[in-house]
Amino acid sequence: MTTYLNKLILMLGIALVPALASADGLVTDTRTPSSDVATTGARDIVQEIINVVGLKARFELRAADIDNAAAVVYNGKRYILYNERFLSEINNAVHTDWGGVSIIAHEIGHHLNGHTLARGGSNPADELEADEFSGFVLRKLGASLAEAQAAINLLSEEETSSTHPGRNYRLAAISKGWRSANDQLVASAKAPQPDQTAIATRPTQQRPAIAQQRRTASSRVDSRYILTKVHFSNAPNEEFYVTTRLQLVHVTDKGIKVIGKLARTNDPDYPYYFQSNVMQTLFVSERGAVVNKKGQRVGYFT
């Protein structure tokens, strides 16, 4: 399982797109788009972001010969363009690959808020809306507030200009979006499970059938909220998933149970591990293998 930045790069080929309308006014190249190069198994970061907000993506993410990143419209089609080296340098500077994801989320925010429909270029109000969207999305994807703010904290100017707000305003907008998403997640976690009470009041003899129906329904959880399936060697017939909240969930006869959370490490070979109070610490390799502390393979991602 590669890092988010590597997924961005692996997912796409180099494509150069001229900007007829750009929210940030950063694109100067005048060549036409080239074809994408598909990479098997590379996750689509744009799709993950869109899944979080429940909308349909009507734009493409492409690497381009530009200074940094931009939301643009070309021949009536929307694009998110990014400079690979720029994102790599940002991630290195802030010591987290959430930096690059936040930049992409910011540009998607321009599209979804309709900023690219106008030709006036960047303005502080639009930038704050895109920042707020970025903060909201990164919290939904599992980033901390500091991780969500890292790139803008590094890149933004202290004072407000005619095109961009000052740093403190931008950080506040990201914080607003992040906290809004956090409030939603907290409220969701505290909400009662809708069918637990109903099952508790059913006659005992009906419970097996109801449990089976429940398990079947759980297996049909909207795929928008599933990042990947996890297979464990010692439980080959059980269902485990990593959700868009980076939670490790187990589908059981009694419903869906959260048993851990995917967190980051500083090891490039094993960039993730599962935090859990109910099972031993397990690490996830760059290729999606799940191993224990002894390095023994105990599962894998699909």
Protein Blocks (a to p, Z undefined) as FASTA:
>chain_A
ZZfklmmmmmpccdddddfbdfklpafbfcdcddddddehiacfklmmmmmnopacfbdc
dddddfkbccddeehiacddddfklmmmmmmmnopaklmmmmmmmmmmmmmnommmpcnb
pafklmmmmmmmmmmmmmmnopafklmmmmmmmmpcfbdcfkbccfklmmmmmmmmmmmm
mmmmmmmmmpccfklmmmmmpcfklmmmmmmmmmmmmmmgcfklpfbdcddfklmmbccd
ddfkopacdddfkbccdfbdcdddfbfklmbccddfkbccddddfkopacdfkopafbdc
ZZ
